Amino acid sequence: MTRQTATVDTLSVRIKKVMDQLPKAEKKLGQMILQSPGQMASYSASEIARMAGVSNATMTRLVQRLGYDSFEQMRRLAREGIAWGSPLFLLDRSSEPQEVIDQDPFEAHIKASITNIRTSFESISPIVIEEIGSQLAGARQIRIFGQRNNYFFAAYLRWQLIQFRSDVYLLPASGETLGEYLVGLMPADLFIVFGLRRRQPGLAGLVSTVRQSGAKVVLITDTASEQDIQADWTIKCETSSPIPLDNHTAVMTVCHVLSEKLIRLVGLQGRERLARIEDLHMQLKEF
């Protein structure tokens, strides 16, 4: 468990642990914080007390009862929850998703998507994309890894790449261990890791183990995650969103850009592979 998840969990756990023993006013304040803990990062102690309909003294007593030195310490934990990506910490009671929808059903989401793509690619070097493209075309094998939401990005990128080259594998498969995949890695291989928040512990250790084999590592992550993974190439995607769920349009665009580089570099060989696949689709009546 990372320091962020540990401290964020502690905040919620502490409130829940004393909730039944709290006086009425403190319980009301505690319930509001549990419903939307992220707003502590944006509002002062007085503002939160006013929103809960309690006094400033009630806030002071609750902070002390929870064992914190000050409200600022609780505010720091809320900010860590936002950086960690917990939807609960990203949700602001004063700005429910319905308000965004009422303003315009699509505009806020379109704007966020365009901004995320533009911001992401302003910080991605074309040289890095070319280098990764060369690895995609020339690697002996490509292994793509992702957990939780990262698994779906990994699966999507693999689906695109296998149209134009062979030996592209998604891991881990159900019921299989990582060791069974890592044992055969060689310096001629490429390992792509999707590590966007909220990623699971141990990812840095996995990448370190992969690099010990000599294989090259590409990390696709977000701008808010802790940068504790030492990959050969790192691509950071902006995931800001008008709702308390990350917007991953920039991640998907990166997948398309990398696929375009592979298509261009494999040339005729890739087109012939795609043609054979289409012939097999027709032969097997798959569509």
C-alpha positions as CSV (number, residue, x, y, z in Angstrom):
1,M,0.0,0.0,0.0
2,T,1.4,3.4,-1.0
3,R,1.7,6.3,1.4
4,Q,-1.1,8.1,-0.4
5,T,-3.6,5.2,-0.1
6,A,-2.6,4.6,3.6
7,T,-3.2,8.2,4.6
8,V,-6.4,8.6,2.6
9,D,-7.8,5.4,4.1
10,T,-6.8,6.6,7.6
11,L,-8.9,9.7,7.2
12,S,-12.1,7.8,6.3
13,V,-11.4,5.1,8.8
14,R,-10.9,7.5,11.7
15,I,-14.2,9.2,11.1
16,K,-16.1,6.0,10.7
17,K,-14.5,4.6,13.9
18,V,-15.8,7.4,16.1
19,M,-19.0,8.2,14.2
20,D,-21.4,6.5,16.7
21,Q,-19.8,8.3,19.7
22,L,-19.9,11.8,18.2
23,P,-22.2,14.5,19.5
24,K,-25.0,15.5,17.1
25,A,-23.2,18.5,15.5
26,E,-19.8,16.7,15.1
27,K,-21.6,13.7,13.6
28,K,-23.4,15.9,11.1
29,L,-20.0,17.4,10.1
30,G,-18.4,14.0,9.9
31,Q,-21.1,12.6,7.7
32,M,-20.6,15.5,5.2
33,I,-16.9,15.0,5.1
34,L,-17.4,11.3,4.4
35,Q,-19.8,12.0,1.6
36,S,-17.3,14.4,-0.1
37,P,-13.9,14.4,1.5
38,G,-12.3,16.0,-1.5
39,Q,-13.9,19.4,-0.8
40,M,-11.6,19.9,2.2
41,A,-8.8,20.6,-0.4
42,S,-10.8,23.5,-1.8
43,Y,-12.5,25.1,1.2
44,S,-11.4,26.5,4.5
45,A,-12.4,25.0,7.9
46,S,-14.9,27.9,8.4
47,E,-16.5,27.3,4.9
48,I,-16.9,23.6,5.5
49,A,-18.4,24.2,8.9
50,R,-20.9,26.7,7.4
51,M,-21.8,24.2,4.6
52,A,-22.5,21.6,7.3
53,G,-24.5,24.0,9.3
54,V,-22.3,23.8,12.4
55,S,-20.0,26.2,14.3
56,N,-16.2,26.6,13.8
57,A,-15.7,25.2,17.3
58,T,-17.4,22.0,16.1
59,M,-14.8,21.7,13.4
60,T,-12.0,22.2,15.9
61,R,-13.4,19.6,18.2
62,L,-13.8,17.0,15.4
63,V,-10.2,17.6,14.2
64,Q,-8.9,17.0,17.7
65,R,-11.1,14.0,18.3
66,L,-9.8,12.4,15.1
67,G,-6.3,12.8,16.4
68,Y,-5.0,15.3,13.9
69,D,-2.8,18.3,14.8
70,S,-4.8,20.7,12.7
71,F,-7.3,21.1,9.9
72,E,-4.4,21.7,7.5
73,Q,-3.2,18.2,8.1
74,M,-6.7,16.9,7.1
75,R,-6.6,19.2,4.1
76,R,-3.3,17.6,3.0
77,L,-4.9,14.2,3.2
78,A,-7.7,15.4,1.0
79,R,-5.3,16.7,-1.6
80,E,-3.5,13.3,-1.6
81,G,-6.9,11.6,-2.2
82,I,-7.4,13.8,-5.2
83,A,-4.0,13.0,-6.6
84,W,-4.6,9.3,-6.0
85,G,-7.7,9.5,-8.1
86,S,-10.4,8.3,-5.8
87,P,-13.8,9.3,-7.3
88,L,-15.1,10.1,-3.8
89,F,-12.3,12.6,-3.3
90,L,-12.9,14.1,-6.8
91,L,-16.6,14.6,-6.1
92,D,-17.5,18.1,-4.9
93,R,-21.0,18.4,-3.3
94,S,-21.3,21.9,-4.6
95,S,-20.9,20.8,-8.3
96,E,-22.9,17.6,-8.9
97,P,-22.5,16.0,-12.4
98,Q,-26.1,17.0,-13.2
99,E,-25.2,20.6,-13.1
100,V,-22.6,20.0,-15.9
101,I,-25.3,18.2,-17.9
102,D,-27.8,21.0,-17.4
103,Q,-25.4,23.6,-18.8
104,D,-24.8,21.7,-22.0
105,P,-25.1,17.9,-22.5
106,F,-21.8,17.6,-24.3
107,E,-19.7,20.7,-24.3
108,A,-17.9,20.2,-21.0
109,H,-16.8,16.7,-22.0
110,I,-15.8,17.7,-25.5
111,K,-13.7,20.6,-24.1
112,A,-12.0,18.3,-21.5
113,S,-11.2,15.7,-24.2
114,I,-9.6,18.3,-26.6
115,T,-7.7,20.0,-23.8
116,N,-6.4,16.6,-22.5
117,I,-5.2,15.5,-25.9
118,R,-3.6,18.9,-26.7
119,T,-1.9,19.2,-23.2
120,S,-0.6,15.6,-23.4
121,F,1.0,15.9,-26.8
122,E,2.6,19.3,-26.1
123,S,4.8,17.4,-23.6
124,I,5.4,14.3,-25.7
125,S,8.6,14.4,-27.8
126,P,8.2,13.3,-31.4
127,I,11.6,11.7,-31.0
128,V,10.3,9.5,-28.2
129,I,7.3,8.4,-30.4
130,E,9.7,7.5,-33.3
131,E,12.0,5.5,-30.9
132,I,9.0,3.6,-29.5
133,G,7.7,3.0,-33.0
134,S,11.0,1.5,-34.0
135,Q,10.7,-0.9,-31.1
136,L,7.2,-1.8,-32.0
137,A,8.3,-2.8,-35.5
138,G,11.5,-4.5,-34.6
139,A,11.0,-6.2,-31.2
140,R,11.1,-10.0,-31.1
141,Q,8.0,-10.0,-28.9
142,I,5.7,-7.3,-27.4
143,R,4.1,-7.9,-24.1
144,I,1.5,-5.4,-22.8
145,F,0.6,-5.2,-19.2
146,G,-2.2,-3.5,-17.3
147,Q,-4.4,-4.0,-14.2
148,R,-7.9,-2.7,-13.4
149,N,-8.8,0.1,-15.9
150,N,-5.3,-0.2,-17.3
151,Y,-6.0,-3.7,-18.5
152,F,-8.6,-2.4,-21.0
153,F,-6.1,0.1,-22.5
154,A,-3.6,-2.7,-22.8
155,A,-6.1,-5.0,-24.5
156,Y,-7.1,-2.2,-26.9
157,L,-3.5,-1.4,-27.9
158,R,-2.8,-5.1,-28.4
159,W,-5.8,-5.5,-30.6
160,Q,-4.6,-2.7,-32.8
161,L,-1.0,-3.9,-33.0
162,I,-1.9,-7.6,-33.9
163,Q,-3.5,-6.4,-37.1
164,F,0.0,-5.6,-38.4
165,R,2.5,-7.8,-36.6
166,S,2.6,-11.1,-34.7
167,D,3.9,-12.0,-31.2
168,V,2.0,-9.4,-29.3
169,Y,0.8,-10.7,-25.9
170,L,-1.6,-9.3,-23.3
171,L,-0.9,-10.1,-19.6
172,P,-1.8,-11.3,-17.2
173,A,-4.3,-13.8,-18.5
174,S,-6.9,-15.1,-16.0
175,G,-5.4,-17.6,-13.6
176,E,-1.8,-17.1,-14.7
177,T,1.1,-15.6,-12.8
178,L,3.4,-12.8,-13.9
179,G,6.4,-15.0,-13.4
180,E,5.2,-17.4,-16.1
181,Y,5.4,-14.4,-18.6
182,L,8.6,-12.8,-17.3
183,V,10.7,-15.9,-17.4
184,G,11.1,-15.8,-21.2
185,L,11.9,-12.1,-21.7
186,M,14.9,-11.3,-23.7
187,P,16.8,-8.0,-24.6
188,A,15.1,-8.0,-28.0
189,D,11.6,-7.8,-26.4
190,L,9.5,-4.8,-25.7
191,F,7.3,-4.5,-22.5
192,I,4.5,-1.9,-22.5
193,V,3.0,-1.0,-19.1
194,F,-0.2,1.0,-18.6
195,G,0.2,2.6,-15.2
196,L,-2.5,5.2,-14.9
197,R,-4.0,6.0,-11.5
198,R,-5.3,4.2,-9.5
199,R,-2.7,1.7,-10.1
200,Q,-1.9,-1.2,-7.8
201,P,1.2,-1.5,-5.6
202,G,4.2,-3.4,-6.9
203,L,4.2,-1.9,-10.4
204,A,7.6,-0.3,-9.9
205,G,9.0,-3.6,-8.8
206,L,7.6,-5.4,-11.9
207,V,9.2,-2.8,-14.2
208,S,12.5,-3.2,-12.4
209,T,12.4,-7.0,-12.9
210,V,11.5,-6.6,-16.5
211,R,14.5,-4.3,-17.1
212,Q,16.8,-6.7,-15.5
213,S,16.1,-9.1,-18.4
214,G,17.3,-6.4,-20.8
215,A,13.9,-5.9,-22.4
216,K,12.9,-2.3,-23.1
217,V,10.0,-0.8,-21.2
218,V,7.4,1.8,-22.2
219,L,5.3,3.3,-19.4
220,I,2.1,5.0,-20.3
221,T,0.8,6.9,-17.3
222,D,-1.0,10.1,-16.2
223,T,0.4,13.4,-15.1
224,A,-1.0,13.0,-11.5
225,S,0.6,9.6,-10.6
226,E,3.7,9.3,-8.5
227,Q,6.7,9.1,-10.9
228,D,8.3,6.2,-9.1
229,I,8.8,3.9,-12.1
230,Q,12.0,3.9,-14.1
231,A,11.1,3.0,-17.6
232,D,13.1,3.5,-20.9
233,W,10.4,5.7,-22.2
234,T,7.5,7.4,-20.3
235,I,4.5,8.9,-21.9
236,K,2.3,11.1,-19.5
237,C,-1.3,11.7,-20.4
238,E,-3.6,14.4,-19.0
239,T,-6.8,12.9,-17.6
240,S,-8.7,15.9,-16.2
241,S,-12.4,15.6,-16.3
242,P,-15.6,17.7,-15.4
243,I,-16.9,14.7,-13.5
244,P,-15.3,12.6,-10.7
245,L,-14.0,10.0,-13.2
246,D,-10.9,10.5,-15.3
247,N,-11.1,11.3,-18.9
248,H,-8.9,8.9,-20.9
249,T,-9.2,10.3,-24.4
250,A,-5.5,11.3,-24.5
251,V,-4.6,7.7,-23.6
252,M,-6.6,6.3,-26.5
253,T,-5.0,8.9,-28.8
254,V,-1.6,7.8,-27.8
255,C,-2.6,4.2,-28.7
256,H,-3.6,5.4,-32.2
257,V,-0.4,7.4,-32.6
258,L,1.8,4.4,-31.7
259,S,-0.3,2.1,-34.0
260,E,0.2,4.6,-36.9
261,K,4.0,4.4,-36.3
262,L,3.9,0.6,-36.5
263,I,1.8,0.6,-39.6
264,R,4.2,3.0,-41.3
265,L,7.4,1.1,-40.3
266,V,6.2,-2.4,-41.2
267,G,5.0,-1.2,-44.6
268,L,4.2,-4.0,-47.1
269,Q,4.7,-6.8,-44.6
270,G,2.0,-5.3,-42.3
271,R,-0.4,-4.8,-45.2
272,E,0.0,-8.4,-46.3
273,R,-0.7,-9.6,-42.8
274,L,-3.8,-7.5,-42.6
275,A,-5.0,-8.9,-46.0
276,R,-4.5,-12.5,-44.8
277,I,-6.5,-11.7,-41.7
278,E,-9.3,-10.3,-43.8
279,D,-9.3,-13.4,-46.0
280,L,-9.6,-15.6,-43.0
281,H,-12.5,-13.5,-41.7
282,M,-14.3,-14.2,-44.9
283,Q,-13.3,-17.9,-45.0
284,L,-14.5,-18.4,-41.4
285,K,-17.6,-16.2,-41.9
286,E,-16.7,-14.3,-38.8
287,F,-18.6,-11.1,-39.8
